[in-house]
Amino acid sequence: MFENLLSFWKGKDFLTQVFEEFKAMLDKSEFMFTTVCDCLVSDVQKPELKQKIYDVDQKINILQKNIRKRIVEHLSLQPTVDVTVCLLLMSIVKDAERLGDYSKNLFEVRELAGKPIDKELFAKYFGELDKDIARLFKKTKEAIMESSDYKAESSWDYKAKITKKCDSILEELTMSDLSVKETVCLTLIARYFKRTGAHLTNIATSVVLPLSDLDYFDEKRRHD
């Protein structure tokens, strides 16, 4: 969207605070995702984990509200200053909030299953897809923090790989002889993995897209 995203924050207290809170949202979302993925196939009982996951999700929601409030107050006082950046933040901060929701949804799949997902079954369908998404978290944060066009665009390659794999999993599940519960749980996991990858890519590619094209990097790439 602009050559150097970070230059917009230098020397501006308002945007510096917002940017730090946004990074905190991404950090907490990443923690939620990796923690929940570990518990999906783990036999270790952690009775306090559910509350911890929900508490972190609530903190992400509070950060989102704080950022929105700061942006509205800033634009009310200086309606012609930093408008483009503020609109950008309004968009990607929602993506960051959704990351927490999908991690929470993944934890609810574990509860729905009533027991850990069989490790061999998980590996059969998902391979190391959860690790690919964890790497995408890191690429997304680097793209934003460094305002790196290359890392922003390479995140789409990860997203394309994740999407293709998730779609393939769903096709396989429709032809499987698994139980209804197993099929439903694995389908939900595939869906939540796919959406997590999409929201991360929306955030990363905000570095290179014009405001009007946010969330549509795949369409722009096909046209190019």
N, C-alpha and C positions, 0 to 999 in steps of 0.2 A: 504493500500500500504506500509505502514511502521508503526512501533509501536507508534511513537509519532511525528506526523507531525510538531508540534510547535517547536520541538527541532532543526529543520532545519533552523528556522528563528532566533534563539537566537544568538545575537552577530554578525549578518550579516545585515548591513545597507540596502543593495540592496533588499534582500528578505523581510525584515521588511517593507520597503516602498511598495513593490508589494503586500504584504499580506494586508496591510492597505487599499490600493486602491481597492483590490478585495472585501474586506468586505464592502467598500463604495458602490460598484456595487450592492451587495446583499441587502444592506439597501435601496438603491434607488429603486431597483426592487420591494421590498416588499411594499414600500410606493405606488408605481404606482399600484400594484395589488389591495391592499386594497381600495385605493381611487377610482379606476375604478369600482370595484365590488359594492361599495356604490352607485355610480351614475347610475348603470345599472337599478336599481329599484326605484330610488329617483325622486320625482317630483320637487325637488329644482333645480332651474336654476342657474348654475354657468358659466357665459359666458367666464370667464377667465380660466376655467378648461382645455379646450383643449390645449391652449398654454402652460399651466403648465405641463401637461402630456408630451407633445412633447419636452419641454425644459429639463425635467428630463431624458427622453430617450436619448436626445443628450448628456447629461452629462455622462450617462452610456457608450455611444459609445466612448466618449473622454477618459474615464478611461480605457476602453479596449485597445485603441490605445496606451495610455501611458504605460500600462503594457507590451504590445507586444514590444514596443520600448525599454523599460528597459531590457527585457529578451534578445532581439537580441544583444543589446550593451554589456550586461554582458557576454553572451556566446562568443562574438567576442573577448573580452579581456581575458576571462578565459574559453576557450572551454571545458576544462575537469572538471570544477567545477560546482556542483549543476545541472548537466544536467538532471537527472531524475526529480527533482523538477520543473525545468523550463519547461520540456515537459508536466508535469502534469498541470501546471498553464496555459500553452497555450491551453490545452484541456478544462479545466473547466471555463476559462474566457470567452470562446465562449458560453458555456451554460448560464453563467450569463448575457451575452449580449442578448441572445435570450429571457430571461425572460422579459426584458424590451419591446422587440418587441411584445410578445404575450399580454402583458398588454395594449400596444398601440392598438393592433388589437381588444381587447375586447372593448375599448373605441369606436372604429370605428363601432362595432356592435350596440352600443347605438345610434350612429348617423344614421346608416342604418335603425334602427327601427323607427326613427323619433319621438319617445316618450319613456318614461320609460317602461321596461319590466313589465308586470303585476305581482305584488308581489305574488299573489296566484298561478299564472301560473309558476313563477320561483320556488316557494317553492314546487310545485307539482312534478316538474322534478328534481330539483337540491337539494332540502332539504337544508342541511347545508354544501354542498360540498365546497363552497367558503371559509368557516371557516376551513374546513379540510386542504385546501391548504394553508391558512394563518398559520396554525399550522405547516405545513410541512416547510414553510419558516423558522420558528424559529428553528425547529429541524435541518435543514440543516446548519444554521449558527452555532448552538451549536456543531454539529458534526465536522465542520471544525475548529472552534476556540478552542475546547477542544481536538481535535483529538480523539474523542470518537468512538471506534469500535461499541459499543452498540447502540449509537444514529445514527450512520451511517447505520447500518443494520436495525434498527427499521424504518428508513425513507422509506425503501423499502415496509414495510407493509402498510404505508400510500399510497405509490404510487400504490400498488396493489389494494387497496380499491378505490382509485380515478379512476384508469383505468377501473375497473369492473363497477363502477357506470356510467362513461361516455359512455361505450359501451352499457350498459343497456338503457341509455337515448336515444341513437341513434336508438336502436331497437324500443323503444316506439314511437319515433317520426315518424318512417316509417309507423306506423299503426294509427297515430292520424288523427283527422279531423280538425286540426288547419289550419289557412290561410297559404298561401305560405310564406309570409313575416315572420310570427311567427315561422314557421318550420325552415326556413333558419337561422334566428337569434339564435334560441335555439340550432340548430345543430352547428353553429359556436362557440357558447359559450362552448358547450361540448368539441369540438375539442381543443379549446385554453386552457381550464382547464386541459385536458388530457396532452397536450404538456408541460404546465407549471409544472405539477407534475413530468413528465419524466425528464425535465432538472434539477429540484431541486434534484431529486434522483441521477442523474449523478454526481452532485457536491458532495453530501453527501457521496456517496459510494466510491469516490476517496480516502477516508481515508483508506479503507480496501482492495481495489483491486490493483493487479499489473497493471502497466501502459498499458500492452497489452490488458487487459480486461475492461478498462474504457468504460462506456456506455452499458456494457453487464452484469450487476449484476444479472438480472433475469435469464439469461442463466446459469451463474455460480451456482446460488442457486439451480436450477433444477438439474444440474449435481451432485452437492454435496448431 
